[in-house]
């Protein structure tokens, strides 16, 4: 999920918090338990972190198929 906070289960995403002037990268586990993994002023850093989280999940899913 990009550019907004979602409280749904099993979501990774990032959004810009206008009040704090920070990018937040987050992960929600089951029951929508929200965990901010990175807060930064750098949009580039936020998207690099989000990409690495997505790739980690992707690799784990694909490694379990074998």
C-alpha positions as CSV (number, residue, x, y, z in Angstrom):
1,X,0.0,0.0,0.0
2,X,1.6,3.3,-1.1
3,X,0.8,6.8,0.1
4,X,-1.8,5.9,2.7
5,X,-2.0,4.1,6.0
6,X,-4.0,0.9,6.0
7,X,-5.0,-1.0,9.1
8,X,-5.9,-4.2,7.2
9,X,-4.2,-7.5,8.1
10,X,-0.9,-8.5,6.5
11,X,-0.1,-5.2,4.7
12,X,3.3,-3.6,4.1
13,X,3.3,0.0,2.9
14,X,4.5,3.5,3.3
15,X,3.0,6.9,3.5
16,X,3.9,10.5,4.1
17,X,2.8,12.0,7.4
18,X,2.0,15.6,6.8
19,X,1.9,16.5,10.5
20,X,5.4,15.0,11.3
21,X,6.8,15.7,7.8
22,X,8.2,12.2,7.8
23,X,7.8,9.1,5.5
24,X,6.7,6.0,7.5
25,X,7.3,2.5,6.3
26,X,5.0,0.0,8.1
27,X,3.9,-3.6,8.4
28,X,0.7,-4.9,9.7
29,X,0.4,-8.4,11.1
30,X,-2.7,-10.4,11.7
31,X,-5.6,-8.4,13.4
32,X,-4.1,-5.2,11.9
33,X,-1.4,-4.9,14.5
34,X,0.5,-1.9,13.2
35,X,4.3,-1.6,13.4
36,X,6.3,1.3,11.9
37,X,9.6,-0.2,10.6
38,X,11.2,3.1,9.5
39,X,10.5,6.8,9.9
40,X,12.6,9.1,7.7
41,X,12.5,12.5,5.9
42,X,13.9,10.8,2.8
43,X,11.4,9.5,0.3
44,X,14.1,7.5,-1.4
45,X,15.2,5.8,1.8
46,X,11.5,4.9,2.6
47,X,10.9,3.3,-0.8
48,X,14.2,1.4,-0.6
49,X,13.1,0.0,2.8
50,X,9.6,-0.9,1.4
51,X,11.2,-2.6,-1.6
52,X,13.5,-4.7,0.6
53,X,10.6,-5.7,2.8
54,X,8.5,-6.7,-0.3
55,X,11.4,-8.7,-1.7
56,X,12.0,-10.5,1.6
57,X,8.4,-11.6,1.7
58,X,8.5,-12.6,-2.0
59,X,11.6,-14.7,-1.6
60,X,10.2,-16.5,1.5
61,X,6.9,-17.3,-0.3
62,X,8.8,-18.7,-3.3
63,X,11.3,-20.7,-1.3
64,X,8.5,-22.5,0.5
65,X,7.0,-23.7,-2.8
66,X,9.9,-26.1,-3.4
